[in-house]
């Protein structure tokens, strides 16, 4: 059974949901505290959604300097699978583990809706359970969710196939309809929508989000 760490920062809201998703996927969730510096030997890490440090300064900007993030960054650079969801995606961008940045949605309002996505890249640690081009529906809830990057970075992401999820019906003005991206190695993935809220029938829009967690666990079994 793969051990997937879920980090709690001050202001995390979805850490318990992420841990539950790991459990439903067949893994062992391990609670990790932002103020520690030990990853407790986990096989993968999830940075959950929420409003770490109240989104003061910029969303994710303060959490990027949490003691545990030093270990997360070192692990990610060594190949550790890392998933950032919403605020976790913002933290990964602030830590320069992923390209680009997030700014306020184009209409300057908080969005909360079920959102359709297309899976563009199934060669990452977190998407290998999906079929290329699969369309999924997961909840979206954010205010600082518009993905931006300069044209050279956008061209690079597209050319290298590093756009992982794309919005179907862009809700927030994100460049190239980008909802989630990966690093060049494919072990670090960030997305703004919330797959952990779509893992069980009767709770949310269905189970489309479970595939991210089963992907990571199946990859861990292959490398065990």
Buried (B, 14 or more C-beta within 10 A) or exposed (E): EBBBBBBBBBBBBBBBBBBBBBBBBBBBBBEBBBEEEEBEEBBBBBBBBBBBBEBEEBBBBBBBEBEBBEBBBEBBBEEBBBBBBBBBBBBBBBBEBBBBBBBBBEEEEEBEEBBBBBBBBBEBBBBBBBEEEBEBBBBBBBBBBBBBBEEEBBEBBEEEBBBBBBBBEBBBBBBBBBBBBBBEEBBBBBBBBBBBBBBBEEEBBBBBBBBBBBBBBBBBEEEE
